[in-house]
Amino acid sequence: MRFLRVVPVLAILLGMSGPVRADEAPPPFEAWLEGVRQEAREKGIAEETIKVALTGIEPVRRVVQRDRNQSEFKLTYQIYHDRLLTPTNIRVGRGKLATHQALLAEIAAKYGVQPRFILAIWGMETRYGAVKPTMPVVPAVATLAYDRRRSSYFRRELFQALLMIDRGHITHAQMLGSWAGAMGQPQFMPSSYMAYARDHDGDGRRDIWSNEADVFASIANYLAKHGWRDDQTWGREVTLPTDPGFRSAIPESRSGSGCRAIDAMSGAAPLSVWQQMGVRRADGTDLPTRDLPASLVEPDGASGKAFLVYRNYHSILRYNCAHLYGLAVSQLADAIGGR
């Protein structure tokens, strides 16, 4: 397996993921990696797995570059929307809905997640399985574990990746993913694979790489485990009143969820309260009469589009904590379902 070389100066830019203060110089990557090997042994991972997975790797420069330039945090809502909600993506999604109707209905009944949302995440993540990730996962995750920005998170993911190899879920050579280590057609991180991937067809493998039944079930299980309810949708675009007093009446945002996007939305209030405040559907008609709690999302700030979102939207953000992603998945699901 070929790994990208990296210039030595990257060692200055990246930091140790262990208990090193931010003002301390990072150790050389190989010294840091030896600490990872030792911790892997302490966690009971076999020596052969450690040798195969953690020999001959170096930080991958383009992984750090991608981490600093994620489109979900760089683009406006409209640009992101137009890039992803294309006529082709909608048409292919509707075709997949027809092709897999029976399988999706079976999975929807088991996990309580509507098929159009399963397909929308599949479509967003890998264009319905058409995109084949090629980045070796262990070097990618090791790079981000060595980097200081999210080192603790990616160090945990690195050990989960080693555990996947050690338990025979996939070989090291086959473990390919995105620049951040997300794997398979649903783009699961190693920890998500271990916790949420499912073997729907009963062949003894949780195959999120090539088995569509397992892919759909895994996505549905992930959403279900994060609070999804199939008697609700995600929310809707709305228009806001021009009354200057409206802003002061918006419920205060929640905090401490662990997802910045959730923390950035307003607090929740029943739809009847938003109706009384002058909020309406995008076409100007009244909000639904079902009094669901809803929060206000304004991805481009007060001058851009506005959305009222329900609890299911939070579940989508647990898949990818960014409003541009959450809104694109939600609206792609509506388009696939003809809503």
C-alpha positions in Angstrom: 0.0 0.0 0.0 1.3 3.4 -1.0 1.3 6.3 1.5 1.9 9.9 0.7 5.1 11.4 1.9 5.0 14.6 3.9 7.7 17.2 4.4 9.3 17.4 7.8 7.9 20.9 8.5 4.5 19.3 9.0 5.8 17.9 12.3 6.0 21.5 13.5 2.3 22.1 12.5 0.9 19.0 14.0 0.7 18.1 17.6 0.6 15.1 20.0 -2.9 13.8 20.8 -2.0 12.7 24.3 -1.7 14.8 27.4 0.6 17.5 25.9 0.0 21.2 26.6 -0.7 23.4 23.6 2.4 25.4 24.3 4.7 22.3 24.3 6.6 21.3 21.2 5.1 18.1 19.7 7.2 14.9 19.6 8.4 13.5 16.3 5.6 11.5 14.6 7.3 8.2 15.1 7.8 8.7 18.8 4.1 9.6 19.1 3.2 6.6 17.0 5.1 4.3 19.4 3.0 5.6 22.2 -0.1 4.6 20.2 1.3 1.1 19.6 1.9 0.7 23.4 -1.6 1.9 24.2 -3.0 -0.5 21.6 -1.2 -3.4 23.3 -2.6 -2.3 26.6 -6.1 -2.4 25.1 -5.6 -6.0 24.0 -5.1 -5.5 20.3 -3.0 -8.3 18.8 0.6 -7.6 18.0 0.1 -8.7 14.4 -2.6 -6.1 13.9 -0.4 -3.4 15.4 2.4 -4.4 13.2 0.4 -4.5 10.0 -1.6 -1.3 10.6 1.0 0.9 12.3 4.2 0.2 10.4 5.5 2.5 7.7 2.9 5.3 8.0 3.5 9.1 8.1 1.1 12.1 8.4 -0.8 12.8 5.2 -0.6 16.5 4.4 -3.7 16.7 2.3 -5.8 15.3 5.2 -4.9 18.3 7.4 -5.6 20.6 4.5 -9.0 19.1 3.9 -9.7 19.3 7.7 -9.1 23.1 7.5 -11.3 23.7 4.4 -14.6 21.7 4.9 -17.2 23.0 2.5 -20.0 22.7 5.2 -18.3 25.6 7.0 -17.1 27.6 4.0 -20.1 27.9 1.6 -23.3 29.8 1.7 -26.6 27.8 2.0 -27.6 28.5 -1.6 -24.3 27.4 -3.1 -24.1 24.3 -1.0 -27.8 23.5 -1.8 -27.3 24.0 -5.6 -24.2 21.8 -5.7 -25.9 18.9 -4.0 -29.6 19.0 -4.8 -29.1 18.6 -8.5 -31.7 17.2 -10.9 -29.5 14.2 -11.3 -29.2 13.4 -7.6 -33.0 13.8 -7.2 -33.7 11.6 -10.3 -31.3 8.9 -9.2 -32.7 8.9 -5.7 -36.2 8.4 -6.9 -35.0 5.6 -9.1 -33.4 3.9 -6.1 -36.6 4.4 -4.1 -38.5 2.4 -6.8 -35.8 -0.2 -7.2 -35.4 -1.0 -3.5 -39.0 -0.3 -2.5 -39.6 -3.7 -0.8 -36.2 -3.7 1.0 -36.6 -0.1 2.2 -40.1 -0.8 3.4 -38.9 -3.8 5.5 -36.1 -1.7 7.0 -38.4 1.3 7.6 -40.8 -1.0 9.5 -37.9 -2.4 11.6 -36.2 0.8 12.6 -38.9 3.4 12.2 -37.1 5.6 9.7 -38.8 6.7 6.4 -37.1 5.4 3.3 -36.6 8.8 1.7 -34.3 9.9 4.6 -32.2 6.7 4.3 -31.8 7.4 0.6 -31.0 11.0 1.1 -28.1 10.3 3.5 -26.9 7.6 1.1 -27.1 10.0 -1.8 -25.3 12.8 0.1 -22.5 10.6 1.4 -21.5 8.6 -1.6 -23.9 9.5 -4.4 -25.9 6.3 -3.8 -22.8 4.2 -3.6 -21.2 5.5 -6.8 -18.3 7.3 -5.1 -15.6 4.8 -4.0 -13.4 6.2 -1.2 -9.7 5.5 -1.8 -7.9 6.9 1.2 -6.3 4.4 3.6 -8.2 4.9 6.9 -5.5 4.2 9.4 -3.0 6.8 8.1 -5.8 9.4 7.7 -7.1 8.9 11.2 -3.6 8.8 12.6 -2.8 12.1 11.0 -5.8 13.8 12.6 -5.0 12.1 15.9 -1.5 13.6 15.8 -2.9 17.0 14.8 -4.0 19.0 17.8 -7.3 20.4 16.5 -9.4 17.3 17.3 -6.8 15.0 18.5 -8.7 13.3 21.3 -11.6 12.4 19.0 -9.5 11.0 16.3 -7.2 9.1 18.7 -10.4 7.2 19.8 -11.3 6.6 16.2 -7.8 5.3 15.5 -8.2 2.6 18.2 -11.7 1.8 16.9 -10.2 1.3 13.5 -7.5 -1.0 14.9 -10.3 -2.9 16.8 -12.2 -3.4 13.5 -9.1 -5.0 11.9 -8.4 -7.0 15.0 -11.9 -8.5 15.1 -11.9 -9.4 11.4 -14.6 -6.9 10.3 -12.3 -5.8 7.5 -8.6 -6.2 6.5 -6.1 -3.3 6.8 -5.7 -3.3 3.0 -9.4 -3.1 2.4 -10.0 -0.3 5.0 -10.4 2.6 2.6 -12.4 5.7 3.3 -12.6 9.5 3.1 -9.9 11.9 4.1 -11.3 11.9 7.7 -11.6 8.1 7.9 -15.3 7.7 7.1 -16.0 4.3 5.5 -18.3 2.5 3.2 -21.4 3.7 1.4 -22.9 5.4 4.5 -19.5 6.9 5.4 -19.3 5.7 9.0 -16.4 6.5 11.2 -14.9 3.5 12.9 -16.7 4.1 16.2 -20.0 4.5 14.4 -19.4 1.2 12.5 -18.8 -0.6 15.8 -21.9 0.9 17.5 -24.4 1.2 14.7 -23.6 -1.0 11.6 -26.0 -3.8 11.1 -26.0 -7.2 9.3 -29.5 -7.0 7.8 -29.3 -10.0 5.4 -27.9 -12.3 8.1 -24.7 -13.4 6.2 -22.6 -12.8 9.3 -21.0 -9.5 8.1 -21.9 -5.9 8.7 -20.9 -5.0 5.1 -21.4 -1.3 4.6 -19.1 -1.4 1.6 -20.9 -3.5 -0.9 -24.2 -4.8 0.6 -27.1 -2.4 0.2 -29.3 -4.1 2.7 -26.6 -3.6 5.4 -26.0 0.0 4.2 -29.7 0.9 4.5 -30.1 -0.9 7.8 -27.0 0.8 9.2 -28.2 4.3 8.3 -31.6 3.6 9.7 -30.2 2.2 12.9 -28.0 5.2 13.3 -30.9 7.6 13.0 -33.1 5.5 15.2 -30.5 5.3 18.0 -30.3 9.1 17.8 -33.9 9.7 18.5 -35.6 9.5 15.1 -39.4 9.3 15.0 -41.2 8.1 11.9 -44.4 10.0 12.7 -42.6 13.3 12.1 -40.7 14.9 9.3 -37.6 17.1 9.7 -39.1 20.6 9.5 -39.7 23.2 6.7 -38.7 26.5 5.2 -40.5 29.4 6.7 -40.9 33.2 6.3 -40.3 35.4 9.3 -42.2 38.6 10.3 -40.6 41.9 9.7 -41.7 43.2 13.1 -38.5 44.5 14.8 -39.7 43.0 18.1 -39.7 39.4 16.6 -36.0 38.9 17.2 -36.3 39.6 21.0 -39.1 37.0 21.2 -37.1 34.1 19.7 -36.4 31.5 22.4 -32.8 31.5 23.6 -30.5 28.9 22.0 -29.7 25.7 23.9 -26.1 24.8 24.7 -24.0 21.8 25.7 -25.2 19.3 23.2 -21.7 18.5 21.8 -22.8 19.7 18.3 -22.1 23.3 17.5 -24.9 23.3 14.9 -27.5 22.3 17.5 -26.2 24.8 19.9 -26.4 27.5 17.3 -30.1 27.1 16.6 -32.8 28.8 18.7 -34.5 27.2 21.6 -37.6 25.2 20.9 -41.1 26.4 21.0 -44.4 24.8 19.9 -45.5 25.6 16.4 -48.5 27.4 17.8 -46.2 29.9 19.5 -44.2 30.5 16.3 -47.6 31.0 14.5 -48.6 33.6 17.0 -45.2 35.3 16.5 -45.9 35.7 12.8 -43.9 32.9 11.3 -45.5 31.2 8.3 -44.7 28.5 5.7 -42.5 29.6 2.8 -45.6 30.1 0.7 -47.2 32.4 3.3 -49.8 29.9 4.6 -50.2 28.9 8.2 -47.9 26.5 10.0 -49.1 23.0 10.6 -51.7 22.6 13.4 -49.8 19.7 15.1 -48.1 21.5 18.0 -44.6 20.0 17.6 -41.7 21.7 19.3 -39.6 23.5 16.7 -36.4 25.5 16.6 -35.3 28.3 14.2 -32.4 27.7 11.9 -30.9 30.5 9.8 -27.8 29.1 8.1 -26.7 32.4 6.6 -27.8 34.6 9.4 -30.8 36.9 9.7 -30.6 38.0 6.1 -30.8 34.6 4.6 -33.4 31.8 4.4 -35.1 30.5 7.6 -36.3 27.1 8.7 -38.3 25.6 11.6 -36.9 22.2 12.4 -38.2 19.4 14.6 -36.5 16.7 16.7 -35.7 14.5 13.7 -33.4 17.3 12.3 -31.3 16.9 15.4 -30.8 13.2 14.5 -29.5 14.2 11.1 -27.1 16.6 12.7 -25.7 13.8 14.7 -24.7 12.2 11.4 -22.9 15.4 10.4 -22.9 18.4 12.7 -23.4 21.2 10.1 -26.6 23.0 9.1 -25.7 23.0 5.4 -25.5 19.2 5.5 -28.6 18.8 7.6 -30.7 21.0 5.4 -29.4 19.5 2.2 -30.2 15.9 3.5 -33.6 17.1 4.6 -34.6 18.8 1.4 -33.1 16.0 -0.8 -35.3 13.5 1.2 -38.4 15.7 0.4 -37.4 15.8 -3.3 -37.0 12.1 -3.4 -40.3 11.6 -1.7 -42.0 14.1 -4.0 -42.8 16.5 -1.2 
